[in-house]
Amino acid sequence: MLHYHTVPVTQFQQNCSLVWCDQTMEAAVIDPGGDLEQIGWEIERLGLTLKAIWLTHAHIDHAGGTGELAEKMQLPIIGPQEGDQFWIDGLPQQSQMFGFPPVQPFTPTRWLHDGDTVTIGQETLNVRHCPGHTPGHVVFHAPQIDRCFVGDVLFAGSIGRTDFPQGNHQQLIDSITQRLWPMGDQTVFIPGHGPESTFGRERKMNPYVGGT
Ligand SMILES: [Zn+2]
């Protein structure tokens, strides 16, 4: 069985999620943007063995702690899709701009592509490429528990910003309607910021993608 626990990190209250397999207690951390000490406490409290870092995209609040954590714990960095290379290259500038601690540079161990899978312990999640907020944004879908970790693609009542370099509004709408909605109305999504919701609820109520 797959479990998860979400820890808001950084001044942007980014939803960093620990996901783990209860047969092995092996865990992956999705989007360790910062506050690594706090993430470490949760890992200890939950009795997990951290095995990998999974990234949805390379904005500072999602990826800022990646290099340091990967080096400290000798972890592979999985994702995002390579369209986000320029955001990874720009992490030091993002860090300065938003007053984050200095960022340790990193290179993903494995880029992800649409249709890939990622495994933790005995559990497998499906990867979908959902560009628009950033070109290399991916999401992690766990159909066995009807959950999807969507980063900054979709929020309860809102959608990701597309006014960054290489953002694309129509692409984001297509990602949501063509790649997220088919996962089913019952699917609960964990957004990069704010509370969880379901795809069914957003299809009805979200002012940006309601009625799609
Ligand atoms: Zn973002």
Boltz pocket constraint, residues with backbone or C-beta under 6 A from the ligand:
constraints:
  - pocket:
      binder: B
      contacts: [[A, 57], [A, 59], [A, 62], [A, 133], [A, 152]]
      max_distance: 6.0
